[in-house]
Every structure is written in C-alpha cells, then in structure tokens.
Amino acid sequence: MEYFYDASKPKKKEKSYGRLVVQQRMRLAMAFLHPLRPIINETWLLHGNGNKSKAFGLALKKLMQDAIEGQYPAQYVVPSLVTISSGLLPGVDIQDVVVADQQVEVYFSSKDNPLNRSNDEVVLIAYSPELEIGGKNEDLCYRKNNYLKMELPVHFVNNPFHLYLYVRSVNGKQHSKGVYLGGFDGCANKMLI
Amino acid sequence: MGVFKKGINGPFSGKTGSIIGSKWKSIHYMKGLPRVRAHRKASAEQLVQRQKFKLLLDFFTPMQQLLKIGFQQFLNRNTAINAAMKFNYDQALYEEEGEIRLDYSKVQLSHGALFTAGAEKAVLLPEGLKITWNTKTYGISGNMDDRVFVACYIQLEDWVSADSVLREDGEIFMELSEKEMQSILHVWIFLSNAQGGQASKTVYIPIERENEPIDNLKNG
C-alpha cells in the first residue's frame, strides 16, 4: 500500500473531511486484509458467488464497517472485530489457547448440530498485520479431534501477532464465522488484549 | 506533462507548434516545450533533488535485471528502475552533514505480497558469504519452488553480486575474493514465485562473522 501512498507528500487540493475519512478507512482495511488474500478469497467465496475479487471486496466492506474505530486522522483497525471468515457452518467452542515454544495449541469442543460433520476441518490462522506475515496450520485438524497444534512462523518470535480460527467443510465450500482467539506478544504466552 | 486517451482525431506523435506528442509503454503523452533556459543556475532545492536522483540512479543501474524481477508487477507502466526509484526515494535516503546518503538497510529491491522467508542470516566465512533462511512456507503465501534472490553490494568495488536458488535449498554460498572480503558488504534477500508474477518485500541482512556480528552501517 505504501508504494502508492506517502503521507509526507503534501496534497495538491484540499479534500472534504468525509472523503479523507473513507480513504483512510479503505487504506487501513486494505493494508490489513491484503496479505490474507488467499484465505479471504476462499472463506468469502460463497458470498462472492464464486468471484474471488467480489469475495475480497465484501470482506473489505465488512472490515470497514465493523472493525475500524477512532476518529480521523487517528482511525485504527481492531483485530478482534475482523471477520476473517463468514458462513453458516457451526463453529467450535474454544476451551483454551496455549502459546509457547514457537507453537500454539488450541483446545476446543463442538456441540451436536445437524449441520456439523465430524470431518469438518478446523483452520487456525496466525497473522501479524505489522509484519504482513501470516501462517496457517498445515497439518489437517478435524472437528472431532478437539485439539489443534500449529508451529508459528519464525517471524513471530519477538513480534506481536493475532490468532483466528474457523471451520470449513471437507469440500471447502462451507465455512463458519471466524473466531478471534487473541493477540500475543511474541511466542511467549503474553496476551496483548 | 499530460496523459491523454484517444480523442476524436486519435493520438499524435511529434512536434506541433510548442506541443510534443509521444507514446511510452502504451501511454500517450502530451508535453510542452521546456520554458527554462538551459544555462540557468539550479536552485539549492533543485540541486538536492538532482543529488538524490543521481545517487539512487547510480546505485540501481547495475542491478536492472534484478529489479525487473523484484518489481515485476509494476512493469506494465514503469521501468524497473522507475519503480525502484519511486519506492526508495522516500525511504532509503537521509541527510547527514549536508550530504545526501543512502541508508542501505532501508533499500528495497522488490515489492509484493509474497511472504518473506524469515530467520535470514548472513555469515562471513573465510572463503565467502553464507546466507541462510527458513524454508517453511506456513500455508498462506509461498511455495517451496519460489526462487530466492540474494544481492550483495561490495562497497569497495561499487559492484553488486547476485545469485538465486530455490526456497527449499535454505542456503546459498557466494564466493568472494580476499579483496572483496575486506570491503564493507551489504546483503539483501527477496523471493519471487516460480511463475514470476509475484515478489516479496526485501529483507536487509546484517552480516556476522563466524562468532561476532559486524556493524555494517557504522563503517558505511
């Protein structure tokens, strides 16, 4: 994003307050979501009627509406309000999240629901918007496992990151609403929020 | 300098009175003749801008081929050097004692959404430079067949040595002569996907000797 935008350069023409607010919202939302585009394209695909760019646009709109707080020029993204995935598939109940030794463990349970399948995949995303780096669990984890373990990217050893979790059907067409598991300051188990 | 779409009479090229029409990378430009007399002295601000441009241009010109890979997604309407200049102009220059200098640690040779490798290290061995990185991709952005590009700037010779391997290799060795080893070295690393459509950001790697870290910038 910074390739196209430099805050230090003076603007040629005064822009209206409303336009500046929306432009900053758009920039913030884009900067947050762009590195996660491969994930968003998949998790919002149903909303985009199979069109990836439409799916990404809808996720962007949702973020701009729900997850940006503060007044211009000090607007900011609240990671806990970002909807990384959206859909009707029932999610899981998070019991515990443990971050230690460059890995994260998530304990969860799932209530009985006719829409549930025991082989629904549980996907964990670790993401640092500051570094524009993310990772997801590469080993498959299913709803029936009630436990998920993931190795964190080496970039996160001394940097803050956020954890999100969602469930997807085995054919990849249905998704649950994304859950925010918390922000962590490095790989030691220190919660940001 | 105006850009225009095809009008009623279509684009034109050449000089028409004081207007010049030209085309570059499918963009039609309309330029006016220069109003400034050629021998007018440049103002102090102009001299600073020219110094900045010269510094960046001299630095980037030898690495054009590398920049073409690093800034590949911007090449439709830019040359690789244009893109590199645009991106580094505000980031990589600083002023010290009235002189414009290049901050090597902030130089970007690439830009894109591909994730960097992480855990990058450069160790100076008796025969050359060994650069290592993390080979894992973590499932979102990056594949094992991504190419890793390493550039090493040898300040003494004002020369850039570059090489590339696959991400899965995890390391690269750059042979250096004894003279080159005495010089101040700056190392950058970035990734590009196998199809050549995407690149990562550039990471500057501080060089370490086998046991002790070297402060590149102190000497630079």
Contacts between the chains, C-beta under 8 A, distances in Angstrom:
chain1	res1	chain2	res2	distance
A	3	B	74	7.7
A	3	B	86	7.4
A	3	B	87	5.8
A	3	B	111	5.7
A	6	B	90	5.2
A	8	B	90	6.6
A	9	B	90	7.8
A	34	B	113	6.2
A	35	B	113	6.0
A	35	B	115	7.4
A	35	B	140	7.8
A	35	B	141	7.0
A	36	B	140	7.1
A	37	B	113	6.8
A	38	B	140	5.6
A	38	B	141	6.1
A	39	B	140	6.2
A	125	B	140	7.7
A	126	B	138	8.0
A	132	B	113	7.6
A	132	B	115	7.7
A	132	B	201	7.5
A	133	B	115	5.2
A	133	B	116	6.9
A	133	B	118	7.4
A	134	B	115	7.2
A	134	B	138	7.2
A	134	B	140	4.9
A	134	B	141	7.4
A	135	B	138	3.0
A	135	B	139	6.1
A	135	B	140	6.1
A	136	B	138	6.7
A	136	B	139	4.2
A	136	B	140	5.7
A	137	B	139	7.3
A	138	B	138	7.1
A	138	B	139	4.9
A	151	B	136	7.5
A	151	B	138	7.9
A	153	B	115	7.9
A	153	B	118	5.9
A	153	B	134	8.0
A	153	B	136	7.4
A	153	B	138	4.9
A	154	B	118	4.1
A	154	B	119	4.4
A	154	B	134	4.9
A	154	B	136	7.7
A	155	B	116	7.5
A	155	B	118	4.5
